Amino acid sequence: MLEHIKEYNISINKDKELFLSLPVLPGDANLVDVVYDGSDHALLKKLDKTYLLEYVTDEFKRLAPRLVKCYAAEFKGDMENFDNMQRAYEVNIDIVEKLPVSEPLPRAKEDIMAELESAVKDGTIDETIDRLIEELGL
């Protein structure tokens, strides 16, 4: 089963390099890969564990297929405070046709918003909200 990383940041510097700000993850920082297929999600693979990045930004979607590496920094606490950085490392980017996962992936925020807008228009908002609450485990 994949462990989901829900709190992280993706940023890009002026040189068009991707940076991932992550919570501190167990294990070694060597041989880390991001696996990406062009969808709304990516995998962060370490030697002993695979993590799901539940969302990627539009900039990530655009740049990742053109890059062979990005950079990651792990933070204990506030990821905006560089004093909290525990370690930083280079990450390989592997582009694949489809993410190698067997469990269903979370739906994109845009898809959920479009479904809610449609439900408002056709008068099924209450039923749609109830179903989404159950589906998303809220």
Secondary structure, 3 states (H helix, E strand, C coil): CCEEECCCEEEECCCCCEEEEEECCCCCCCCCEEEECCCCCEEEECCCCEEEECCCCHHHHHHHHHCCEEEEEEECCCCCCHHHEEEEEEEEEEECCCCCCCCCCCCCHHHHHHHHHHHHHHCCHHHHHHHHHHHHCC
